[in-house]
Amino acid sequence: MHPEPREEIRVASFRDLDVTTLYAILKLRVDVFVVEQKCPYPELDGRDDEPGTRHVWLSRGDEILAYLRILDDGETERIGRVVTATSARQGGYASRLMAHALEVIGNRPSTLEAQAHLTGFYSRYGYAQAGPGYLEDGIPHIPMRKS
């Protein structure tokens, strides 16, 4: 009997992602943000392959449990595309990724665009509302910043 694969957090630039991992990450993002949330929008926005982008994911074997990306926006880092697989929700995976992302970012200021119902989650990591709320694809969002 083979032992259960252990969970592992990984960080990579676009060019360092293997094709199988990239496919699994993109499939997870589309499954949740486009299909589950019923938001037809250009999920592949052209920022994944920017030189400063870091992809951060938590996997068990070949399964991507949770993912986020960190974009280099010049003066700040931007956390986005925070997503957890439906089968892995309530497992604390998003929390583990956020903590790891903040280690990757270090002391640099960072921003994110939170779905409004998740502002409490992000506030646990030092983020505060940084502007008025707005609707994006029919979902209320709040800009947040951590200095």
N, C-alpha and C positions, 0 to 999 in steps of 0.2 A: 504494500500500500504506500502510495506517494504522499508526502506531507503536503498540506494545504499551502499554496504559494503565499508568501508574506506580502504585506502592504508596503509600498515603497513610494516616496516622493521623489520626483525627478524634475530637473530644470534643463531646458535646452533652447538654443536659438533655432530658428526655422531650418537652417541648413544642417543642423545636427539631428533633426528629427528623422527617424527612419519612416519609410512610406507606410508601413503597417500602423505605427503609432499615430502618424499624422491623420490617416484615414479614420482611425478610431476616435480621435479628438474631434475632428470635423463632424463625424456622424453624431456624436454625443451632442455637440452644440446645435446642430440642425434638429435632431430629435426633440430637444427641449425648447429651444428658442423659437423655432419656426413651426414645428408640428404640434407639440404639446401646448404651447402658449398661443397657437393660432395667429402667428405674426409673420405673414409673408414679407420678408425684407431681405436685402442682400447681406446675408450672414458672412459671406466671404468679402470683407470690406477693403482688402488691399493692405491691411496693416500687419497681418500675420508674418509676412516675410521681410519686414523692415529690419535693418541691421540691429537696432537696439531692442527689439522685442524679445522677451523671454517667455517661453511657454512653461507652465508649472502644472504638473498633474500628479495625481495619486492613483496608483494602479495596484492591482492584485493579479499577478501573472500577466496575461494579455488584456485583461479587462480594465478599462479606464473608469475609475469610481468617481473622480471629481477633477475639475480642471479650472484654471484661470490663466490669463495672460497679463504680462506687465509690459506696457508700452512706454517708450522714452518720448515724452512730450517736451523735451528741452529743459525748462525750469522745473518740471515735476515728472514724476512717474505716474502712469495711469493704470490702475487695476481694472480689468474688464473681463467679460465673458465668464464670470464666476458661475459654474454649473456643477451639479451633482446628478449622477445617473439616478433615474427613478428607483431602481432596485437598491440603491445605496443611501437613500435619504434617511435622516435621523441617526446616522452613524458617526457624526462629528467630523466628517471628511472636509467639508467646506471650512470649518474652524481650523483644522490642521493646515490646510492650504493657505489660509489668510495669515496665520502665524508665520509660516515659512516664507510667504511673499514679503512680509515686512522684514524678515531677516535679509532677503535678497536685496530689497530696496535700501536697507540701512537707514541713515539719517536724512535721506532726501525727502522733501515734501512729496505727498502723493494725493491723487484724486481718484474718484470713482463716481459713476452714475448709478445710484442704488434704486432698485425697484422700491417704491415707497414702503411696502410692508416689511422690507428688510433693513430699514434704517437702524433699528435697535441692534441688529446683529453687527452691523458695521461700526456702530458707536462703541461697541466693546473693544474695538481695536484702535480707538482714538480718533475716529472720523466724526466730523460735525457737519451739519448742513451748511452749504456754502453758497446758496442762492435759492431762488424760488423753484418750487416744484413745476413739473411740466409733464405732458403726455407724450409718450413715444410708442408708436404702434398700438395705441389704445391702453397702454399700461402706465400708471402714474410713476414718475421717477423723481428722485431728489439728488441734486449734485452735492457731493460730500468731499471734504478735504481733511487731510491730516498733515500738520506742519512739522 
